[in-house]
Amino acid sequence: MKTSNTILGIVGAAAAGALLGVLFAPDKGSNTRKKIKDKSKDYGDNIKTKFDGIVSTISSNGKEILEEGKAKFNQAKEDFNTLKDEAKTVKSNY
């Protein structure tokens, strides 16, 4: 989690720096507002792309873990049924 917090902090600082740079640049208000709008859209798209990638990675890993868990459960179930059948055989022999 520390890495993701660091990355988020760096992205936030970059966005704040860009915003301050545009606000203090000697330009007309309409041009400044357009620049802010364009930069905000760019940063938003960039963050959305990164977030989608993270969610995709988590989803992919989660599916693998779930499948592995199901396989282990099924194996344990088969082992239990085998032991149960063996116990019935031993009991019927006595």
mmCIF file as gemmi writes it, N, C-alpha and C atoms, coordinates in Angstrom:
data_model
loop_
_atom_site.group_PDB
_atom_site.id
_atom_site.type_symbol
_atom_site.label_atom_id
_atom_site.label_alt_id
_atom_site.label_comp_id
_atom_site.label_asym_id
_atom_site.label_entity_id
_atom_site.label_seq_id
_atom_site.pdbx_PDB_ins_code
_atom_site.Cartn_x
_atom_site.Cartn_y
_atom_site.Cartn_z
_atom_site.occupancy
_atom_site.B_iso_or_equiv
_atom_site.pdbx_formal_charge
_atom_site.auth_seq_id
_atom_site.auth_asym_id
_atom_site.pdbx_PDB_model_num
ATOM 1 N N . MET Axp A 1 ? 0.807 -1.191 0 1 0 ? 1 A 1
ATOM 2 C CA . MET Axp A 1 ? 0 0 0 1 0 ? 1 A 1
ATOM 3 C C . MET Axp A 1 ? 0.851 1.255 0 1 0 ? 1 A 1
ATOM 4 N N . LYS Axp A 2 ? 2.038 1.213 0.56 1 0 ? 2 A 1
ATOM 5 C CA . LYS Axp A 2 ? 2.865 2.408 0.61 1 0 ? 2 A 1
ATOM 6 C C . LYS Axp A 2 ? 3.23 2.884 -0.79 1 0 ? 2 A 1
ATOM 7 N N . THR Axp A 3 ? 3.497 1.94 -1.692 1 0 ? 3 A 1
ATOM 8 C CA . THR Axp A 3 ? 3.857 2.32 -3.055 1 0 ? 3 A 1
ATOM 9 C C . THR Axp A 3 ? 2.705 3.032 -3.74 1 0 ? 3 A 1
ATOM 10 N N . SER Axp A 4 ? 1.492 2.506 -3.59 1 0 ? 4 A 1
ATOM 11 C CA . SER Axp A 4 ? 0.342 3.14 -4.227 1 0 ? 4 A 1
ATOM 12 C C . SER Axp A 4 ? 0.078 4.521 -3.636 1 0 ? 4 A 1
ATOM 13 N N . ASN Axp A 5 ? 0.277 4.67 -2.321 1 0 ? 5 A 1
ATOM 14 C CA . ASN Axp A 5 ? 0.102 5.99 -1.697 1 0 ? 5 A 1
ATOM 15 C C . ASN Axp A 5 ? 1.151 6.967 -2.209 1 0 ? 5 A 1
ATOM 16 N N . THR Axp A 6 ? 2.371 6.488 -2.385 1 0 ? 6 A 1
ATOM 17 C CA . THR Axp A 6 ? 3.437 7.339 -2.901 1 0 ? 6 A 1
ATOM 18 C C . THR Axp A 6 ? 3.131 7.786 -4.322 1 0 ? 6 A 1
ATOM 19 N N . ILE Axp A 7 ? 2.693 6.843 -5.146 1 0 ? 7 A 1
ATOM 20 C CA . ILE Axp A 7 ? 2.357 7.168 -6.546 1 0 ? 7 A 1
ATOM 21 C C . ILE Axp A 7 ? 1.205 8.161 -6.582 1 0 ? 7 A 1
ATOM 22 N N . LEU Axp A 8 ? 0.192 7.914 -5.754 1 0 ? 8 A 1
ATOM 23 C CA . LEU Axp A 8 ? -0.949 8.832 -5.708 1 0 ? 8 A 1
ATOM 24 C C . LEU Axp A 8 ? -0.513 10.221 -5.26 1 0 ? 8 A 1
ATOM 25 N N . GLY Axp A 9 ? 0.394 10.285 -4.29 1 0 ? 9 A 1
ATOM 26 C CA . GLY Axp A 9 ? 0.908 11.572 -3.825 1 0 ? 9 A 1
ATOM 27 C C . GLY Axp A 9 ? 1.67 12.315 -4.91 1 0 ? 9 A 1
ATOM 28 N N . ILE Axp A 10 ? 2.482 11.575 -5.659 1 0 ? 10 A 1
ATOM 29 C CA . ILE Axp A 10 ? 3.258 12.193 -6.741 1 0 ? 10 A 1
ATOM 30 C C . ILE Axp A 10 ? 2.326 12.716 -7.83 1 0 ? 10 A 1
ATOM 31 N N . VAL Axp A 11 ? 1.327 11.919 -8.2 1 0 ? 11 A 1
ATOM 32 C CA . VAL Axp A 11 ? 0.369 12.357 -9.227 1 0 ? 11 A 1
ATOM 33 C C . VAL Axp A 11 ? -0.396 13.585 -8.747 1 0 ? 11 A 1
ATOM 34 N N . GLY Axp A 12 ? -0.813 13.561 -7.485 1 0 ? 12 A 1
ATOM 35 C CA . GLY Axp A 12 ? -1.535 14.714 -6.934 1 0 ? 12 A 1
ATOM 36 C C . GLY Axp A 12 ? -0.674 15.968 -6.905 1 0 ? 12 A 1
ATOM 37 N N . ALA Axp A 13 ? 0.605 15.802 -6.508 1 0 ? 13 A 1
ATOM 38 C CA . ALA Axp A 13 ? 1.521 16.945 -6.476 1 0 ? 13 A 1
ATOM 39 C C . ALA Axp A 13 ? 1.762 17.492 -7.88 1 0 ? 13 A 1
ATOM 40 N N . ALA Axp A 14 ? 1.897 16.595 -8.842 1 0 ? 14 A 1
ATOM 41 C CA . ALA Axp A 14 ? 2.094 17.041 -10.229 1 0 ? 14 A 1
ATOM 42 C C . ALA Axp A 14 ? 0.876 17.812 -10.726 1 0 ? 14 A 1
ATOM 43 N N . ALA Axp A 15 ? -0.312 17.302 -10.397 1 0 ? 15 A 1
ATOM 44 C CA . ALA Axp A 15 ? -1.536 17.987 -10.812 1 0 ? 15 A 1
ATOM 45 C C . ALA Axp A 15 ? -1.641 19.362 -10.162 1 0 ? 15 A 1
ATOM 46 N N . ALA Axp A 16 ? -1.335 19.431 -8.868 1 0 ? 16 A 1
ATOM 47 C CA . ALA Axp A 16 ? -1.387 20.719 -8.166 1 0 ? 16 A 1
ATOM 48 C C . ALA Axp A 16 ? -0.357 21.684 -8.744 1 0 ? 16 A 1
ATOM 49 N N . GLY Axp A 17 ? 0.829 21.191 -9.036 1 0 ? 17 A 1
ATOM 50 C CA . GLY Axp A 17 ? 1.869 22.037 -9.631 1 0 ? 17 A 1
ATOM 51 C C . GLY Axp A 17 ? 1.461 22.569 -10.993 1 0 ? 17 A 1
ATOM 52 N N . ALA Axp A 18 ? 0.892 21.694 -11.8 1 0 ? 18 A 1
ATOM 53 C CA . ALA Axp A 18 ? 0.446 22.127 -13.129 1 0 ? 18 A 1
ATOM 54 C C . ALA Axp A 18 ? -0.661 23.168 -13.004 1 0 ? 18 A 1
ATOM 55 N N . LEU Axp A 19 ? -1.583 22.936 -12.084 1 0 ? 19 A 1
ATOM 56 C CA . LEU Axp A 19 ? -2.676 23.883 -11.884 1 0 ? 19 A 1
ATOM 57 C C . LEU Axp A 19 ? -2.152 25.245 -11.432 1 0 ? 19 A 1
ATOM 58 N N . LEU Axp A 20 ? -1.239 25.252 -10.481 1 0 ? 20 A 1
ATOM 59 C CA . LEU Axp A 20 ? -0.667 26.521 -10.015 1 0 ? 20 A 1
ATOM 60 C C . LEU Axp A 20 ? 0.126 27.214 -11.122 1 0 ? 20 A 1
ATOM 61 N N . GLY Axp A 21 ? 0.836 26.421 -11.905 1 0 ? 21 A 1
ATOM 62 C CA . GLY Axp A 21 ? 1.594 26.997 -13.015 1 0 ? 21 A 1
ATOM 63 C C . GLY Axp A 21 ? 0.688 27.687 -14.021 1 0 ? 21 A 1
ATOM 64 N N . VAL Axp A 22 ? -0.434 27.06 -14.319 1 0 ? 22 A 1
ATOM 65 C CA . VAL Axp A 22 ? -1.384 27.65 -15.266 1 0 ? 22 A 1
ATOM 66 C C . VAL Axp A 22 ? -2.053 28.881 -14.654 1 0 ? 22 A 1
ATOM 67 N N . LEU Axp A 23 ? -2.399 28.798 -13.372 1 0 ? 23 A 1
ATOM 68 C CA . LEU Axp A 23 ? -3.078 29.928 -12.729 1 0 ? 23 A 1
ATOM 69 C C . LEU Axp A 23 ? -2.203 31.181 -12.66 1 0 ? 23 A 1
ATOM 70 N N . PHE Axp A 24 ? -0.914 31.001 -12.447 1 0 ? 24 A 1
ATOM 71 C CA . PHE Axp A 24 ? -0.03 32.15 -12.312 1 0 ? 24 A 1
ATOM 72 C C . PHE Axp A 24 ? 0.631 32.567 -13.621 1 0 ? 24 A 1
ATOM 73 N N . ALA Axp A 25 ? 0.343 31.864 -14.692 1 0 ? 25 A 1
ATOM 74 C CA . ALA Axp A 25 ? 0.902 32.228 -15.999 1 0 ? 25 A 1
ATOM 75 C C . ALA Axp A 25 ? 0.202 33.496 -16.502 1 0 ? 25 A 1
ATOM 76 N N . PRO Axp A 26 ? 0.953 34.378 -17.139 1 0 ? 26 A 1
ATOM 77 C CA . PRO Axp A 26 ? 0.344 35.609 -17.653 1 0 ? 26 A 1
ATOM 78 C C . PRO Axp A 26 ? -0.437 35.334 -18.944 1 0 ? 26 A 1
ATOM 79 N N . ASP Axp A 27 ? -1.708 35.037 -18.795 1 0 ? 27 A 1
ATOM 80 C CA . ASP Axp A 27 ? -2.545 34.721 -19.948 1 0 ? 27 A 1
ATOM 81 C C . ASP Axp A 27 ? -3.957 35.207 -19.655 1 0 ? 27 A 1
ATOM 82 N N . LYS Axp A 28 ? -4.785 35.307 -20.687 1 0 ? 28 A 1
ATOM 83 C CA . LYS Axp A 28 ? -6.173 35.726 -20.515 1 0 ? 28 A 1
ATOM 84 C C . LYS Axp A 28 ? -6.922 34.685 -19.704 1 0 ? 28 A 1
ATOM 85 N N . GLY Axp A 29 ? -7.938 35.124 -18.98 1 0 ? 29 A 1
ATOM 86 C CA . GLY Axp A 29 ? -8.737 34.224 -18.146 1 0 ? 29 A 1
ATOM 87 C C . GLY Axp A 29 ? -9.382 33.095 -18.93 1 0 ? 29 A 1
ATOM 88 N N . SER Axp A 30 ? -9.904 33.408 -20.121 1 0 ? 30 A 1
ATOM 89 C CA . SER Axp A 30 ? -10.566 32.37 -20.921 1 0 ? 30 A 1
ATOM 90 C C . SER Axp A 30 ? -9.556 31.298 -21.353 1 0 ? 30 A 1
ATOM 91 N N . ASN Axp A 31 ? -8.337 31.744 -21.704 1 0 ? 31 A 1
ATOM 92 C CA . ASN Axp A 31 ? -7.298 30.776 -22.092 1 0 ? 31 A 1
ATOM 93 C C . ASN Axp A 31 ? -6.874 29.93 -20.885 1 0 ? 31 A 1
ATOM 94 N N . THR Axp A 32 ? -6.762 30.574 -19.733 1 0 ? 32 A 1
ATOM 95 C CA . THR Axp A 32 ? -6.371 29.866 -18.514 1 0 ? 32 A 1
ATOM 96 C C . THR Axp A 32 ? -7.412 28.812 -18.151 1 0 ? 32 A 1
ATOM 97 N N . ARG Axp A 33 ? -8.698 29.182 -18.231 1 0 ? 33 A 1
ATOM 98 C CA . ARG Axp A 33 ? -9.762 28.234 -17.913 1 0 ? 33 A 1
ATOM 99 C C . ARG Axp A 33 ? -9.76 27.055 -18.89 1 0 ? 33 A 1
ATOM 100 N N . LYS Axp A 34 ? -9.5 27.343 -20.157 1 0 ? 34 A 1
ATOM 101 C CA . LYS Axp A 34 ? -9.44 26.268 -21.15 1 0 ? 34 A 1
ATOM 102 C C . LYS Axp A 34 ? -8.269 25.327 -20.856 1 0 ? 34 A 1
ATOM 103 N N . LYS Axp A 35 ? -7.128 25.895 -20.487 1 0 ? 35 A 1
ATOM 104 C CA . LYS Axp A 35 ? -5.961 25.068 -20.159 1 0 ? 35 A 1
ATOM 105 C C . LYS Axp A 35 ? -6.241 24.191 -18.944 1 0 ? 35 A 1
ATOM 106 N N . ILE Axp A 36 ? -6.882 24.782 -17.935 1 0 ? 36 A 1
ATOM 107 C CA . ILE Axp A 36 ? -7.216 24.023 -16.727 1 0 ? 36 A 1
ATOM 108 C C . ILE Axp A 36 ? -8.171 22.881 -17.085 1 0 ? 36 A 1
ATOM 109 N N . LYS Axp A 37 ? -9.165 23.19 -17.894 1 0 ? 37 A 1
ATOM 110 C CA . LYS Axp A 37 ? -10.137 22.175 -18.3 1 0 ? 37 A 1
ATOM 111 C C . LYS Axp A 37 ? -9.449 21.046 -19.068 1 0 ? 37 A 1
ATOM 112 N N . ASP Axp A 38 ? -8.584 21.399 -20.015 1 0 ? 38 A 1
ATOM 113 C CA . ASP Axp A 38 ? -7.891 20.388 -20.821 1 0 ? 38 A 1
ATOM 114 C C . ASP Axp A 38 ? -6.95 19.529 -19.962 1 0 ? 38 A 1
ATOM 115 N N . LYS Axp A 39 ? -6.206 20.175 -19.081 1 0 ? 39 A 1
ATOM 116 C CA . LYS Axp A 39 ? -5.281 19.428 -18.212 1 0 ? 39 A 1
ATOM 117 C C . LYS Axp A 39 ? -6.059 18.515 -17.266 1 0 ? 39 A 1
ATOM 118 N N . SER Axp A 40 ? -7.164 19.022 -16.73 1 0 ? 40 A 1
ATOM 119 C CA . SER Axp A 40 ? -7.984 18.217 -15.826 1 0 ? 40 A 1
ATOM 120 C C . SER Axp A 40 ? -8.504 16.975 -16.531 1 0 ? 40 A 1
ATOM 121 N N . LYS Axp A 41 ? -8.939 17.159 -17.766 1 0 ? 41 A 1
ATOM 122 C CA . LYS Axp A 41 ? -9.435 16.01 -18.542 1 0 ? 41 A 1
ATOM 123 C C . LYS Axp A 41 ? -8.308 15.016 -18.791 1 0 ? 41 A 1
ATOM 124 N N . ASP Axp A 42 ? -7.132 15.512 -19.151 1 0 ? 42 A 1
ATOM 125 C CA . ASP Axp A 42 ? -5.985 14.63 -19.386 1 0 ? 42 A 1
ATOM 126 C C . ASP Axp A 42 ? -5.627 13.841 -18.128 1 0 ? 42 A 1
ATOM 127 N N . TYR Axp A 43 ? -5.547 14.53 -16.996 1 0 ? 43 A 1
ATOM 128 C CA . TYR Axp A 43 ? -5.216 13.857 -15.736 1 0 ? 43 A 1
ATOM 129 C C . TYR Axp A 43 ? -6.307 12.86 -15.352 1 0 ? 43 A 1
ATOM 130 N N . GLY Axp A 44 ? -7.557 13.247 -15.543 1 0 ? 44 A 1
ATOM 131 C CA . GLY Axp A 44 ? -8.672 12.345 -15.234 1 0 ? 44 A 1
ATOM 132 C C . GLY Axp A 44 ? -8.625 11.085 -16.08 1 0 ? 44 A 1
ATOM 133 N N . ASP Axp A 45 ? -8.361 11.253 -17.378 1 0 ? 45 A 1
ATOM 134 C CA . ASP Axp A 45 ? -8.261 10.091 -18.267 1 0 ? 45 A 1
ATOM 135 C C . ASP Axp A 45 ? -7.091 9.202 -17.866 1 0 ? 45 A 1
ATOM 136 N N . ASN Axp A 46 ? -5.972 9.818 -17.513 1 0 ? 46 A 1
ATOM 137 C CA . ASN Axp A 46 ? -4.789 9.073 -17.108 1 0 ? 46 A 1
ATOM 138 C C . ASN Axp A 46 ? -5.054 8.275 -15.831 1 0 ? 46 A 1
ATOM 139 N N . ILE Axp A 47 ? -5.668 8.906 -14.852 1 0 ? 47 A 1
ATOM 140 C CA . ILE Axp A 47 ? -5.976 8.23 -13.59 1 0 ? 47 A 1
ATOM 141 C C . ILE Axp A 47 ? -6.977 7.103 -13.824 1 0 ? 47 A 1
ATOM 142 N N . LYS Axp A 48 ? -7.981 7.337 -14.675 1 0 ? 48 A 1
ATOM 143 C CA . LYS Axp A 48 ? -8.981 6.308 -14.964 1 0 ? 48 A 1
ATOM 144 C C . LYS Axp A 48 ? -8.32 5.102 -15.623 1 0 ? 48 A 1
ATOM 145 N N . THR Axp A 49 ? -7.407 5.343 -16.551 1 0 ? 49 A 1
ATOM 146 C CA . THR Axp A 49 ? -6.706 4.251 -17.214 1 0 ? 49 A 1
ATOM 147 C C . THR Axp A 49 ? -5.896 3.435 -16.209 1 0 ? 49 A 1
ATOM 148 N N . LYS Axp A 50 ? -5.181 4.117 -15.332 1 0 ? 50 A 1
ATOM 149 C CA . LYS Axp A 50 ? -4.385 3.416 -14.321 1 0 ? 50 A 1
ATOM 150 C C . LYS Axp A 50 ? -5.283 2.651 -13.358 1 0 ? 50 A 1
ATOM 151 N N . PHE Axp A 51 ? -6.383 3.251 -12.943 1 0 ? 51 A 1
ATOM 152 C CA . PHE Axp A 51 ? -7.314 2.59 -12.032 1 0 ? 51 A 1
ATOM 153 C C . PHE Axp A 51 ? -7.906 1.346 -12.673 1 0 ? 51 A 1
ATOM 154 N N . ASP Axp A 52 ? -8.299 1.448 -13.943 1 0 ? 52 A 1
ATOM 155 C CA . ASP Axp A 52 ? -8.842 0.293 -14.654 1 0 ? 52 A 1
ATOM 156 C C . ASP Axp A 52 ? -7.817 -0.834 -14.735 1 0 ? 52 A 1
ATOM 157 N N . GLY Axp A 53 ? -6.55 -0.472 -14.944 1 0 ? 53 A 1
ATOM 158 C CA . GLY Axp A 53 ? -5.487 -1.476 -14.983 1 0 ? 53 A 1
ATOM 159 C C . GLY Axp A 53 ? -5.325 -2.177 -13.644 1 0 ? 53 A 1
ATOM 160 N N . ILE Axp A 54 ? -5.388 -1.402 -12.564 1 0 ? 54 A 1
ATOM 161 C CA . ILE Axp A 54 ? -5.265 -1.98 -11.221 1 0 ? 54 A 1
ATOM 162 C C . ILE Axp A 54 ? -6.441 -2.908 -10.942 1 0 ? 54 A 1
ATOM 163 N N . VAL Axp A 55 ? -7.653 -2.467 -11.267 1 0 ? 55 A 1
ATOM 164 C CA . VAL Axp A 55 ? -8.838 -3.296 -11.041 1 0 ? 55 A 1
ATOM 165 C C . VAL Axp A 55 ? -8.755 -4.578 -11.861 1 0 ? 55 A 1
ATOM 166 N N . SER Axp A 56 ? -8.287 -4.471 -13.093 1 0 ? 56 A 1
ATOM 167 C CA . SER Axp A 56 ? -8.143 -5.65 -13.94 1 0 ? 56 A 1
ATOM 168 C C . SER Axp A 56 ? -7.15 -6.635 -13.342 1 0 ? 56 A 1
ATOM 169 N N . THR Axp A 57 ? -6.031 -6.128 -12.837 1 0 ? 57 A 1
ATOM 170 C CA . THR Axp A 57 ? -5.026 -6.989 -12.218 1 0 ? 57 A 1
ATOM 171 C C . THR Axp A 57 ? -5.589 -7.674 -10.989 1 0 ? 57 A 1
ATOM 172 N N . ILE Axp A 58 ? -6.291 -6.918 -10.154 1 0 ? 58 A 1
ATOM 173 C CA . ILE Axp A 58 ? -6.89 -7.49 -8.946 1 0 ? 58 A 1
ATOM 174 C C . ILE Axp A 58 ? -7.92 -8.55 -9.321 1 0 ? 58 A 1
ATOM 175 N N . SER Axp A 59 ? -8.748 -8.26 -10.312 1 0 ? 59 A 1
ATOM 176 C CA . SER Axp A 59 ? -9.769 -9.213 -10.736 1 0 ? 59 A 1
ATOM 177 C C . SER Axp A 59 ? -9.133 -10.491 -11.254 1 0 ? 59 A 1
ATOM 178 N N . SER Axp A 60 ? -8.087 -10.342 -12.047 1 0 ? 60 A 1
ATOM 179 C CA . SER Axp A 60 ? -7.401 -11.503 -12.611 1 0 ? 60 A 1
ATOM 180 C C . SER Axp A 60 ? -6.797 -12.356 -11.508 1 0 ? 60 A 1
ATOM 181 N N . ASN Axp A 61 ? -6.104 -11.73 -10.567 1 0 ? 61 A 1
ATOM 182 C CA . ASN Axp A 61 ? -5.49 -12.469 -9.46 1 0 ? 61 A 1
ATOM 183 C C . ASN Axp A 61 ? -6.555 -13.103 -8.576 1 0 ? 61 A 1
ATOM 184 N N . GLY Axp A 62 ? -7.65 -12.411 -8.369 1 0 ? 62 A 1
ATOM 185 C CA . GLY Axp A 62 ? -8.737 -12.941 -7.552 1 0 ? 62 A 1
ATOM 186 C C . GLY Axp A 62 ? -9.342 -14.194 -8.171 1 0 ? 62 A 1
ATOM 187 N N . LYS Axp A 63 ? -9.492 -14.199 -9.491 1 0 ? 63 A 1
ATOM 188 C CA . LYS Axp A 63 ? -10.033 -15.376 -10.172 1 0 ? 63 A 1
ATOM 189 C C . LYS Axp A 63 ? -9.09 -16.564 -10.017 1 0 ? 63 A 1
ATOM 190 N N . GLU Axp A 64 ? -7.794 -16.312 -10.139 1 0 ? 64 A 1
ATOM 191 C CA . GLU Axp A 64 ? -6.815 -17.396 -9.986 1 0 ? 64 A 1
ATOM 192 C C . GLU Axp A 64 ? -6.866 -17.972 -8.574 1 0 ? 64 A 1
ATOM 193 N N . ILE Axp A 65 ? -6.937 -17.107 -7.585 1 0 ? 65 A 1
ATOM 194 C CA . ILE Axp A 65 ? -6.984 -17.555 -6.191 1 0 ? 65 A 1
ATOM 195 C C . ILE Axp A 65 ? -8.269 -18.346 -5.94 1 0 ? 65 A 1
ATOM 196 N N . LEU Axp A 66 ? -9.376 -17.875 -6.481 1 0 ? 66 A 1
ATOM 197 C CA . LEU Axp A 66 ? -10.65 -18.565 -6.315 1 0 ? 66 A 1
ATOM 198 C C . LEU Axp A 66 ? -10.605 -19.953 -6.95 1 0 ? 66 A 1
ATOM 199 N N . GLU Axp A 67 ? -10.072 -20.048 -8.163 1 0 ? 67 A 1
ATOM 200 C CA . GLU Axp A 67 ? -9.969 -21.334 -8.836 1 0 ? 67 A 1
ATOM 201 C C . GLU Axp A 67 ? -9.072 -22.293 -8.065 1 0 ? 67 A 1
ATOM 202 N N . GLU Axp A 68 ? -7.972 -21.782 -7.527 1 0 ? 68 A 1
ATOM 203 C CA . GLU Axp A 68 ? -7.063 -22.615 -6.738 1 0 ? 68 A 1
ATOM 204 C C . GLU Axp A 68 ? -7.772 -23.111 -5.478 1 0 ? 68 A 1
ATOM 205 N N . GLY Axp A 69 ? -8.525 -22.24 -4.836 1 0 ? 69 A 1
ATOM 206 C CA . GLY Axp A 69 ? -9.281 -22.623 -3.646 1 0 ? 69 A 1
ATOM 207 C C . GLY Axp A 69 ? -10.325 -23.688 -3.953 1 0 ? 69 A 1
ATOM 208 N N . LYS Axp A 70 ? -11.027 -23.541 -5.073 1 0 ? 70 A 1
ATOM 209 C CA . LYS Axp A 70 ? -12.02 -24.533 -5.48 1 0 ? 70 A 1
ATOM 210 C C . LYS Axp A 70 ? -11.359 -25.888 -5.729 1 0 ? 70 A 1
ATOM 211 N N . ALA Axp A 71 ? -10.21 -25.875 -6.393 1 0 ? 71 A 1
ATOM 212 C CA . ALA Axp A 71 ? -9.508 -27.123 -6.678 1 0 ? 71 A 1
ATOM 213 C C . ALA Axp A 71 ? -9.081 -27.816 -5.387 1 0 ? 71 A 1
ATOM 214 N N . LYS Axp A 72 ? -8.568 -27.043 -4.431 1 0 ? 72 A 1
ATOM 215 C CA . LYS Axp A 72 ? -8.158 -27.628 -3.153 1 0 ? 72 A 1
ATOM 216 C C . LYS Axp A 72 ? -9.366 -28.168 -2.389 1 0 ? 72 A 1
ATOM 217 N N . PHE Axp A 73 ? -10.464 -27.449 -2.419 1 0 ? 73 A 1
ATOM 218 C CA . PHE Axp A 73 ? -11.679 -27.911 -1.75 1 0 ? 73 A 1
ATOM 219 C C . PHE Axp A 73 ? -12.158 -29.218 -2.364 1 0 ? 73 A 1
ATOM 220 N N . ASN Axp A 74 ? -12.201 -29.276 -3.688 1 0 ? 74 A 1
ATOM 221 C CA . ASN Axp A 74 ? -12.648 -30.497 -4.363 1 0 ? 74 A 1
ATOM 222 C C . ASN Axp A 74 ? -11.722 -31.673 -4.047 1 0 ? 74 A 1
ATOM 223 N N . GLN Axp A 75 ? -10.411 -31.418 -3.989 1 0 ? 75 A 1
ATOM 224 C CA . GLN Axp A 75 ? -9.468 -32.478 -3.65 1 0 ? 75 A 1
ATOM 225 C C . GLN Axp A 75 ? -9.707 -32.97 -2.222 1 0 ? 75 A 1
ATOM 226 N N . ALA Axp A 76 ? -9.928 -32.054 -1.293 1 0 ? 76 A 1
ATOM 227 C CA . ALA Axp A 76 ? -10.195 -32.426 0.09 1 0 ? 76 A 1
ATOM 228 C C . ALA Axp A 76 ? -11.496 -33.23 0.184 1 0 ? 76 A 1
ATOM 229 N N . LYS Axp A 77 ? -12.478 -32.837 -0.589 1 0 ? 77 A 1
ATOM 230 C CA . LYS Axp A 77 ? -13.758 -33.55 -0.612 1 0 ? 77 A 1
ATOM 231 C C . LYS Axp A 77 ? -13.572 -34.98 -1.129 1 0 ? 77 A 1
ATOM 232 N N . GLU Axp A 78 ? -12.793 -35.129 -2.181 1 0 ? 78 A 1
ATOM 233 C CA . GLU Axp A 78 ? -12.503 -36.468 -2.721 1 0 ? 78 A 1
ATOM 234 C C . GLU Axp A 78 ? -11.742 -37.307 -1.702 1 0 ? 78 A 1
ATOM 235 N N . ASP Axp A 79 ? -10.77 -36.701 -1.044 1 0 ? 79 A 1
ATOM 236 C CA . ASP Axp A 79 ? -9.999 -37.424 -0.023 1 0 ? 79 A 1
ATOM 237 C C . ASP Axp A 79 ? -10.911 -37.873 1.119 1 0 ? 79 A 1
ATOM 238 N N . PHE Axp A 80 ? -11.819 -37.014 1.547 1 0 ? 80 A 1
ATOM 239 C CA . PHE Axp A 80 ? -12.75 -37.354 2.617 1 0 ? 80 A 1
ATOM 240 C C . PHE Axp A 80 ? -13.635 -38.52 2.2 1 0 ? 80 A 1
ATOM 241 N N . ASN Axp A 81 ? -14.175 -38.453 0.979 1 0 ? 81 A 1
ATOM 242 C CA . ASN Axp A 81 ? -15.047 -39.529 0.505 1 0 ? 81 A 1
ATOM 243 C C . ASN Axp A 81 ? -14.288 -40.849 0.412 1 0 ? 81 A 1
ATOM 244 N N . THR Axp A 82 ? -13.032 -40.796 0.001 1 0 ? 82 A 1
ATOM 245 C CA . THR Axp A 82 ? -12.205 -42.002 -0.065 1 0 ? 82 A 1
ATOM 246 C C . THR Axp A 82 ? -12.015 -42.58 1.329 1 0 ? 82 A 1
ATOM 247 N N . LEU Axp A 83 ? -11.674 -41.731 2.288 1 0 ? 83 A 1
ATOM 248 C CA . LEU Axp A 83 ? -11.499 -42.196 3.659 1 0 ? 83 A 1
ATOM 249 C C . LEU Axp A 83 ? -12.805 -42.754 4.229 1 0 ? 83 A 1
ATOM 250 N N . LYS Axp A 84 ? -13.897 -42.108 3.925 1 0 ? 84 A 1
ATOM 251 C CA . LYS Axp A 84 ? -15.199 -42.566 4.404 1 0 ? 84 A 1
ATOM 252 C C . LYS Axp A 84 ? -15.513 -43.951 3.84 1 0 ? 84 A 1
ATOM 253 N N . ASP Axp A 85 ? -15.244 -44.148 2.549 1 0 ? 85 A 1
ATOM 254 C CA . ASP Axp A 85 ? -15.486 -45.454 1.928 1 0 ? 85 A 1
ATOM 255 C C . ASP Axp A 85 ? -14.577 -46.522 2.535 1 0 ? 85 A 1
ATOM 256 N N . GLU Axp A 86 ? -13.327 -46.165 2.794 1 0 ? 86 A 1
ATOM 257 C CA . GLU Axp A 86 ? -12.403 -47.112 3.411 1 0 ? 86 A 1
ATOM 258 C C . GLU Axp A 86 ? -12.856 -47.478 4.82 1 0 ? 86 A 1
ATOM 259 N N . ALA Axp A 87 ? -13.365 -46.494 5.558 1 0 ? 87 A 1
ATOM 260 C CA . ALA Axp A 87 ? -13.852 -46.755 6.911 1 0 ? 87 A 1
ATOM 261 C C . ALA Axp A 87 ? -15.058 -47.69 6.885 1 0 ? 87 A 1
ATOM 262 N N . LYS Axp A 88 ? -15.933 -47.507 5.909 1 0 ? 88 A 1
ATOM 263 C CA . LYS Axp A 88 ? -17.1 -48.392 5.777 1 0 ? 88 A 1
ATOM 264 C C . LYS Axp A 88 ? -16.645 -49.822 5.469 1 0 ? 88 A 1
ATOM 265 N N . THR Axp A 89 ? -15.622 -49.945 4.613 1 0 ? 89 A 1
ATOM 266 C CA . THR Axp A 89 ? -15.11 -51.272 4.263 1 0 ? 89 A 1
ATOM 267 C C . THR Axp A 89 ? -14.493 -51.936 5.48 1 0 ? 89 A 1
ATOM 268 N N . VAL Axp A 90 ? -13.712 -51.218 6.239 1 0 ? 90 A 1
ATOM 269 C CA . VAL Axp A 90 ? -13.076 -51.763 7.424 1 0 ? 90 A 1
ATOM 270 C C . VAL Axp A 90 ? -14.143 -52.179 8.452 1 0 ? 90 A 1
ATOM 271 N N . LYS Axp A 91 ? -15.165 -51.33 8.615 1 0 ? 91 A 1
ATOM 272 C CA . LYS Axp A 91 ? -16.24 -51.606 9.585 1 0 ? 91 A 1
ATOM 273 C C . LYS Axp A 91 ? -17.023 -52.858 9.175 1 0 ? 91 A 1
ATOM 274 N N . SER Axp A 92 ? -17.303 -53.02 7.88 1 0 ? 92 A 1
ATOM 275 C CA . SER Axp A 92 ? -18.064 -54.187 7.426 1 0 ? 92 A 1
ATOM 276 C C . SER Axp A 92 ? -17.249 -55.481 7.532 1 0 ? 92 A 1
ATOM 277 N N . ASN Axp A 93 ? -15.929 -55.388 7.536 1 0 ? 93 A 1
ATOM 278 C CA . ASN Axp A 93 ? -15.08 -56.559 7.662 1 0 ? 93 A 1
ATOM 279 C C . ASN Axp A 93 ? -15.035 -57.056 9.097 1 0 ? 93 A 1
ATOM 280 N N . TYR Axp A 94 ? -15.392 -56.239 10.063 1 0 ? 94 A 1
ATOM 281 C CA . TYR Axp A 94 ? -15.339 -56.654 11.476 1 0 ? 94 A 1
ATOM 282 C C . TYR Axp A 94 ? -16.677 -57.068 11.914 1 0 ? 94 A 1
